[in-house]
């Protein structure tokens, strides 16, 4: 139902998806470029992009210390949306712990 409305462009719906990481041969792992904002690897790190422009990161979240994280967002994302998504990421990663 929501996807049908999105396809027809009859509603102002923004679909976000995880940005695909790229394989780094040096670290032998998948990585995302956080431009220095995220400094520690973690399964909780993510970047969300719009289906309209995969190079425009709307929300990024990642570990910067043992118990500290960085959260960045830009329009059309709101503070409330970014914070809610970040909290859901911190809560648990069942398959990874």
PyMOL commands that set and color helices and strands:
alter all, ss='L'
color gray80, all
select helices_A, chain A and resi 2-8+79-91+94-96
alter helices_A, ss='H'
color red, helices_A
select strands_A, chain A and resi 16-18+22-24+29-31+46-50+57-63+69-73
alter strands_A, ss='S'
color yellow, strands_A
deselect
rebuild
show_as cartoon
